[in-house]
Amino acid sequence: MIVPKIMVVEDDEPLCVLLRYNLEAEGYEVEVITRGDEAELRLQENVPDLLVLDWMVPAVSGIELCRRLRMRAETERLPIIMLTARGEETDRVRGLSTGADDYLVKPFSTPEFIARVRALLRRAKPEVLSTVLKVGDITLDRESHRVYRRKNEIRLGPTEFRLLEFMMQHPGRVFSRSQLLDNVWGETIYIDERTVDVHVGRLRKAVNHGRLPDVIRTIRGAGYAIRDA
């Protein structure tokens, strides 16, 4: 199962350690970045399922980064929890008005933080928590590790299953080969990008068996997407 990915943008090292430990204990995949400019660059490459953003990170402030993210189509709906030492009502209003979905004032309790993460993911991105994904006439069951199209079971290898699972979490969105490598194979594993083409070809052959309409889109020079209709 592909677990929800959470990016934490925070420059307080002890707090970073605490948040990473507790989020990973909940089963989330966590990436920690300490500067706003570095986070902005990283978010252009890979969009997580949820962003935890401190108001006062260096280089580009959290409030400015939040504003910029809401102006980009790829991140305009990214769930964002803002962390700050500012507790005044005007500051909370400003943070939420800029585009944050939730707001936590330091110091906060870890159980409350985890509860808010769960609630926001459940509300904003239920697909990353669901055990069954559906796109068009394809159904993927994460628990039983089975895939069906028009009630007929499709046999997939482990890599093709993970590839389909990831794409079904983001129907209609185009992913480059490097993005698929990072999210399906993992950033620590070196594999030639052409390997992606091989596995997409196998997945396409399996899900389109019997002259069914092709659900995998190939966008020349950009990557691949699964049709959302």
C-alpha positions in Angstrom: 0.0 0.0 0.0 1.3 3.5 -0.9 1.2 5.5 2.4 0.3 9.2 2.6 3.2 11.5 2.1 3.7 14.5 4.4 6.2 17.3 4.0 7.2 19.2 7.1 8.7 22.7 6.5 10.1 23.7 9.9 13.5 25.1 11.1 13.3 24.1 14.7 15.3 20.9 14.9 13.9 19.4 18.1 10.4 20.0 16.8 11.3 18.4 13.4 12.5 15.3 15.2 9.3 15.1 17.3 7.0 15.6 14.3 8.9 13.1 12.1 8.9 10.5 14.9 5.2 10.8 15.6 4.1 11.0 11.9 6.2 8.0 11.0 4.8 6.1 14.0 1.3 6.7 12.5 2.5 5.1 9.2 3.1 8.2 7.1 6.0 8.8 4.9 7.7 12.1 6.0 10.1 14.5 4.4 11.5 17.4 6.5 12.8 20.7 4.9 14.2 23.6 6.9 14.0 26.5 4.4 11.1 28.0 2.5 13.0 28.4 -0.7 14.1 24.8 -0.7 10.6 23.6 0.1 9.3 25.6 -2.9 11.7 24.0 -5.3 11.0 20.5 -3.9 7.2 21.1 -4.2 7.7 21.9 -7.9 9.2 18.4 -8.3 6.9 16.4 -6.0 3.6 17.3 -4.3 2.9 15.5 -1.1 -0.5 14.5 0.3 -0.2 17.1 3.1 2.1 20.0 4.0 2.9 21.0 7.5 4.3 24.6 7.2 5.9 26.8 9.8 5.1 30.5 9.5 8.6 31.8 10.1 11.0 29.5 8.1 14.0 31.2 6.6 14.5 32.5 3.0 10.8 32.4 2.0 8.3 32.7 4.9 5.7 30.1 5.4 2.9 32.6 4.9 4.5 33.7 1.6 5.1 30.1 0.5 1.4 29.3 1.2 0.3 32.2 -0.9 2.5 31.1 -3.8 1.3 27.5 -3.6 -2.3 28.6 -3.9 -1.5 30.3 -7.1 -0.2 27.2 -8.8 -2.6 24.7 -10.3 -0.6 21.7 -9.0 -0.7 22.9 -5.4 -3.9 25.0 -5.2 -5.7 22.2 -3.4 -2.8 20.9 -1.4 -3.9 20.4 2.3 -1.8 22.8 4.5 -1.5 22.9 8.3 0.2 26.2 9.4 2.4 26.1 12.6 3.2 29.3 14.3 4.0 31.0 17.6 1.6 33.8 16.7 -1.6 33.2 18.6 -3.5 36.5 18.0 -6.8 36.3 16.2 -5.6 38.6 13.4 -2.6 36.3 12.7 -4.9 33.2 12.6 -7.2 35.0 10.2 -4.3 36.1 8.0 -3.0 32.5 7.9 -6.3 31.0 7.0 -7.1 33.8 4.5 -3.8 33.1 2.7 -4.8 29.6 2.1 -4.0 27.4 5.1 -6.6 24.7 5.8 -5.8 24.5 9.5 -3.7 26.4 12.1 -1.9 25.3 15.2 -0.3 27.7 17.7 3.0 26.5 19.4 3.3 24.9 21.8 0.7 22.3 20.9 0.1 18.7 22.0 1.2 15.9 19.8 -2.1 14.0 20.0 -4.0 17.1 18.8 -1.5 17.6 15.9 -1.9 14.0 14.8 -5.7 14.2 15.1 -5.7 17.3 12.9 -3.5 15.6 10.3 -5.8 12.6 10.2 -8.9 14.8 9.9 -7.5 17.0 7.1 -6.3 14.0 5.1 -9.7 12.3 5.6 -11.5 15.5 4.4 -9.2 16.7 1.7 -7.7 13.5 0.3 -9.9 10.5 1.2 -8.3 8.5 -1.6 -5.0 8.2 0.3 -6.7 6.6 3.2 -9.3 4.5 1.4 -8.7 0.7 1.0 -10.6 0.7 -2.4 -9.8 3.0 -5.3 -12.1 3.5 -8.3 -11.4 5.3 -11.5 -13.8 4.8 -14.4 -14.5 1.0 -14.7 -11.3 0.0 -12.8 -11.4 -1.0 -9.1 -8.3 -1.5 -7.0 -8.5 -3.2 -3.6 -5.5 -2.4 -1.5 -6.2 -5.0 1.2 -6.8 -8.0 -1.0 -4.2 -6.7 -3.6 -6.7 -7.3 -6.5 -7.7 -5.2 -9.5 -10.9 -5.5 -11.5 -12.1 -3.9 -14.7 -15.8 -4.3 -15.5 -16.0 -7.0 -12.8 -13.2 -9.0 -14.5 -10.1 -9.6 -12.4 -6.8 -8.3 -13.8 -3.6 -10.1 -13.0 -0.7 -7.6 -12.2 2.8 -8.0 -11.0 3.8 -6.1 -7.8 5.4 -3.2 -9.6 2.5 -2.8 -12.0 0.1 -2.9 -9.0 2.0 -0.1 -7.2 2.2 1.9 -10.4 -1.6 1.6 -11.0 -2.3 2.4 -7.4 -0.3 5.6 -7.4 -1.8 6.8 -10.7 -5.3 6.0 -9.5 -4.8 8.2 -6.4 -4.3 11.2 -8.9 -6.7 10.5 -11.8 -6.1 12.8 -14.8 -2.8 14.2 -13.5 0.3 13.7 -15.7 3.4 12.3 -14.1 6.9 12.4 -15.6 9.0 9.3 -15.6 11.2 10.7 -12.8 8.1 11.4 -10.7 6.9 7.9 -11.2 10.3 6.5 -10.3 10.4 8.6 -7.1 6.9 7.7 -6.0 6.6 4.0 -7.1 10.2 2.7 -6.9 11.5 5.2 -4.2 14.0 8.0 -4.4 16.9 5.9 -2.9 16.7 3.3 -5.8 18.5 4.0 -9.0 16.6 2.7 -12.1 16.8 4.0 -15.6 13.8 6.0 -16.7 13.2 3.7 -19.6 12.3 1.1 -17.1 9.1 3.1 -16.4 8.1 2.7 -20.1 8.5 -1.0 -19.8 6.2 -1.3 -16.8 3.7 1.2 -18.2 3.6 -1.0 -21.3 2.9 -4.1 -19.2 0.2 -2.3 -17.2 -1.5 -1.0 -20.3 -1.5 -4.4 -21.9 -3.1 -5.9 -18.7 -5.8 -3.4 -18.1 -6.7 -3.0 -21.7 -6.9 -6.7 -22.4 -9.7 -7.8 -24.8 -9.7 -4.5 -26.9 -11.0 -2.5 -24.0 -10.6 1.3 -24.3 -7.1 2.4 -23.4 -7.2 4.1 -19.9 -3.5 5.0 -19.8 -2.6 8.3 -21.5 0.8 9.0 -23.0 1.7 12.7 -23.2 4.7 13.1 -25.5 7.5 14.8 -23.7 5.6 15.0 -20.4 4.8 11.5 -19.1 1.8 9.4 -18.3 -1.7 9.7 -16.7 -4.7 7.5 -16.1 -7.9 8.8 -17.6 -10.4 10.1 -15.0 -13.5 9.6 -17.2 
